[in-house]
């Protein structure tokens, strides 16, 4: 029994040991299972992390504008993104696994020389440091084959990619397409080159100026204008080159640009050359701003205007001076006289001396107009010397001269000047081997309440009245005006009224159309003067022009017509229209009319051919060399000359031969008889044939019905004028 118990006990112990071992084993299994489960869970997390990182990688590949190519160290393409495929001209499947040199690529350097792809993308182009890219290289990439692509500018940066142990496992190349950037850079460089070439070769001065108004860059033309070199001007203050009197105005304009009041300005000014001489130039300045709108620099152009300035001054001088003697003309005299009258204390300090040569017409008739011109030039010198700079000496036309003296003791001064004139003319003048005596009559008027009542015209009229008294008293003498003197039949009141009409806008021009007889198209107009008299209403030219000539203001009326007609042409929208104005031989002989024509068409920038001057035959019968000379000047300037009232004068054929005329205007007396008067019809036909053979402009005036227009057109007259086509109307009704 005890033995059995012992055996049982031993068995139980063994079982316990077995159980314990089983428990231990089970525990180990459980622990191992737990570890396996944890490892499985970690592996799943790693896979999830790997999946997440892969998705991120793919997203970066798809969205990156830059391309990347991943290669093995041996040069096999492992991976690349769509941007790289686009730059290389390959697809992903066709590129992965192939050597970089096997791709159909064209790789060129910055000079266009071919390169081996592996030399750009391979390990040889890395810096040997893991993870650190080599300096980028700019290359051109293209695709070879049937679909050859354009070369694109690509910036390539290559580096070694390490694995976790620090060993290099791949080569990564980053690609940036800089084609647009390179094109913009090239365009900028091209633009800068073009600007520099244009600036260096520009015929006018050009400069870049900083905000301190100092020259940064200038061209050769600018340096030559100022008589120096380009290097000498760089860094120079532009203001210091200007004339001292004009620096303040220039600085003010520059400041307005900086203040934003304007974007550019232009002014004509003087510069001081290196040799000390002055030069006129037109300065054009524009302010350049940066991208944010802040002022950056100035662009300056300087154009030499010395010659045009001199021409303008010459035209201005000519418009205000007598071309024969160089003295002031009627226009300048009236301006000077009016300005002196308007000054305080003019009464008692102002005197006017009118001078007229005695028997001058006899000298012209006996010795000719050339000798007469010599006499006028001589007398002008005598008057200039007698005045001695104490007043203004003027020639009003013909042999009429006026001296305006403004002096504290004008009474004594004017008497001295008159005596000096008589003394200077005492010695005979030698003309054509003959000694010719020249004498003058002088009339003097002092400014007082009576003579100034009608302004400058009244003072001139008073001096004229004294002059006529001197001539009537025996010539070669001086008379002083007093109220008892008559103005030699000249209506001082009408003189003053016409002068007031000129200044107060009572005179106006009406325009009568001139048409092409072929289709009645309006080609131009004739300007006809009208006077809107405050009491007598609208006056036609024949009601006041004769009196105006007697009063000595015919030239003033003529120059006014020129100014108004050219102003109309400048305003006219149809730049092919022309306007004809009437001129007399007296106006041409004076010289002031021609000067005003040339000045106005230049000032208003009107083509000379658009202003036509019409001359009446009767006014040319006694014309001399001065008239022919001035007609030649007009024609040389491009101003057409028409012979008005053609057929009514004494010798039309000689006028067509001797005078520089461009055309003729058939007198209305012939037109009115067409077609009923056979004689008028024959004359019109003959004159038209003559003018046509001479290739002249032909205009027939006074056309009142269709039959007249048709007949004249068939007879060779190209243009027509008359009531059939419309009467004279003001500009507002054209």
PyMOL commands that set and color helices and strands:
alter all, ss='L'
color gray80, all
select helices_A, chain A and resi 2-63+82-88+92-95+100-102+117-121+123-125+179-201+220-225+230-233+238-241+244-258+306-320+330-341+360-367+369-387+410-424+455-472+492-504+541-543+545-551+554-571+585-590+592-603+608-610+617-620+625-636+652-658+668-671+678-693+706-714+731-733
alter helices_A, ss='H'
color red, helices_A
select strands_A, chain A and resi 67-71+77-80+105-108+137-143+152-162+168-177+205-209+215-218+264-272+278-289+295-304+350-357+391-397+400-406+429-431+434-436+440-446+478-480+507-516+522-533+537-539+578-583+611-616+640-646+663-666+697-700+719-720+729-730
alter strands_A, ss='S'
color yellow, strands_A
deselect
rebuild
show_as cartoon
